[in-house]
Each structure stands twice: as structure tokens, then as C-alpha cells.
Amino acid sequence: MAKSTEVERAVIVVDIREGQTLDRLPEILKSVKQVLPTRVVFLDAQDAVLVRRYLRRGDPTPCAGQRQCRAPFVEERQLLDPIRNVTDTLVDTSDFNVHELRAYIQDRYGHDERASSCL
């Protein structure tokens, strides 16, 4: 990116589905921060909100059929904790709908038309 004349900014999105590559991400981020201006934004939400979002999308929840659902989210947070530790900004998305979150990200990180078309 530093040498590109076409790319001014980039967004990389990762989640727990990255598997073992996720283990290397904190070190990769530290290396990248040494050569490029980089901000790491970590999005999270309350457990009840995550379950509601799964159900709204029609996806099976990580704990389908259970009345109380915390274990999968606790485990995921533990796996993501090393990334959270290199985060510049933590955003609790619990009170945002998708449109509000998009507006928040655009307001906070720029109004470039090319960037907004990617969100």
C-alpha cells in the first residue's frame, strides 16, 4: 500500500472464521503499524444483541435451542482477546442498527466516496 499510487486507504475485516491465521494477526498488525499509519477498530456487542442478530438474519445461533446462550460468545471473545489488546478503538455496536453503524464509521473515519461504497 505504501508504494501504491492508486490505493490511499484500505479496510481489512476479520472474524473468528479466519481460523489459525487469527493467531498471527496481532504480530502482523504490530509490523504493519511500523510502516503504515494504521488504526485497528474492534467491533463488539452484548451477547443478547448478538443472538438477536443471528435470529434476524435467519442464521442458526451458536447455541440453537438453548435458553441461555453465553458460552460460544465467551469462547469467541477469548480467542479474539489478543486482537482486542492491539486495538486502537473499541466500538460497542449493541445500540446501532446497520445503517447507524455505517454512518458512525463514515463520520469517524472519513467521507471519501470510494470508501463509503465499500461499507
KABELWO-V533963 format. One record per pair of residues at least 4 apart in sequence whose C-alpha atoms are under 8 Angstrom apart, sorted by the first residue. I is the first residue (numbers start at 1). J is the second residue. If there is no record, write none. Layout:
I & J
I & J
//
This chain:
1 & 7
1 & 8
1 & 9
2 & 35
2 & 36
4 & 8
9 & 115
14 & 18
16 & 22
16 & 76
16 & 79
16 & 80
18 & 22
19 & 23
20 & 24
21 & 25
24 & 28
25 & 29
25 & 83
26 & 30
26 & 82
26 & 83
26 & 86
27 & 31
28 & 32
29 & 33
29 & 86
30 & 34
30 & 86
31 & 35
32 & 36
32 & 38
33 & 37
33 & 38
39 & 87
39 & 88
39 & 89
40 & 86
40 & 87
40 & 88
40 & 89
41 & 87
41 & 88
41 & 89
41 & 90
41 & 91
42 & 84
42 & 87
42 & 88
42 & 89
42 & 90
42 & 91
43 & 90
43 & 91
43 & 92
43 & 93
44 & 90
44 & 91
44 & 92
44 & 93
44 & 94
45 & 49
45 & 50
45 & 92
45 & 93
45 & 94
46 & 50
46 & 92
46 & 94
47 & 51
47 & 69
47 & 70
47 & 73
48 & 52
49 & 53
49 & 94
50 & 54
51 & 55
51 & 61
51 & 69
52 & 56
53 & 57
54 & 58
54 & 59
54 & 60
54 & 61
55 & 59
55 & 60
55 & 61
60 & 64
62 & 72
63 & 69
63 & 72
69 & 73
70 & 74
71 & 75
72 & 76
73 & 77
74 & 78
75 & 79
76 & 80
77 & 81
80 & 84
81 & 85
82 & 86
83 & 87
84 & 90
93 & 97
93 & 101
96 & 100
96 & 101
97 & 101
98 & 102
99 & 103
100 & 104
101 & 105
102 & 106
102 & 119
103 & 107
104 & 108
105 & 109
105 & 110
106 & 110
106 & 111
106 & 116
107 & 111
110 & 115
111 & 115
111 & 116
112 & 116
113 & 117
114 & 118
115 & 119
//
